[in-house]
Amino acid sequence: MKRHNDSGMSALDLVTVMLVIAALASITVPIFLSSNQRVQAAVCASNRAAIEARAVSYQKLKGVYPTTMAQLIDKAYFAMIPQCPGHGVYVFNSAANGGDGEVYCSVHYAGKTAGTTSQPPVASAAPTPAPTASAGGL
């Protein structure tokens, strides 16, 4: 009797390989996505620091702080204002208007400690109701 040699993969082998690939993907994809967010936050912090530095330069050259970021669009400062890689909007808190001179991002919030990615505390509109005792427990 002649023996038949199967040199191909069986369905079980194929399913096993697919499960291993799926397991590896489930580990690597979240790591890749979180590193992308960290890179965006770092670029955003760098952009904010550059805008703040240009505002100080503007103040030293002209004797007054700029009131808007549009005043920094000049050959000496920026050809155009840097954009947040996370599609955030930069807000310049001008020292000329009583602000602290920092640049804030709507996505990568930076408060007094520039470079943080935590959001500012939000006050709730309605007070949280106090827990009440059930009538059956009295």
C-alpha positions, 0 to 999 in steps of 0.5 A, a space after each residue: 500500500 502506498 503512503 500519502 505524504 501531506 505536506 500542507 497545513 491543516 485547518 487546525 494549523 491555520 487556526 492556531 497560527 491565526 490565534 497567535 497573530 491575533 494575540 500578538 496584535 492585541 498586545 502591540 496595537 495598544 502600545 503603538 497607540 499610546 506611544 503615538 499619543 505621548 509623541 503628540 503631547 511632547 510635540 504640542 508641549 514643544 510648540 507651546 514653549 516655542 510660542 511662549 519664547 517668541 512672545 518673550 522675544 517680541 516683548 524684549 524687541 518691542 517693549 510690550 507683550 503681544 496681546 494675540 498670537 496673530 502678532 507673532 506672525 512675522 519674519 522675525 517670529 513665525 511664518 505661521 503659528 505652529 499647529 497642535 498634532 492632536 488638532 487642538 487649538 492654542 490659546 495665548 494667555 497674554 501677560 499684556 492682558 493680565 494673564 500668565 503668558 502661557 500658551 494653552 492647548 484644548 487637547 493637551 492642557 498645560 496649566 502651571 506645569 507646562 507639558 502635563 496632559 491632565 485636563 483642568 478640573 471641571 466644576 459640576 453644574 449640579 451638586 451631587 445629591 447626598 446618599 439617603 438611607 432606605 426606609 426599610 433599614 430604619 
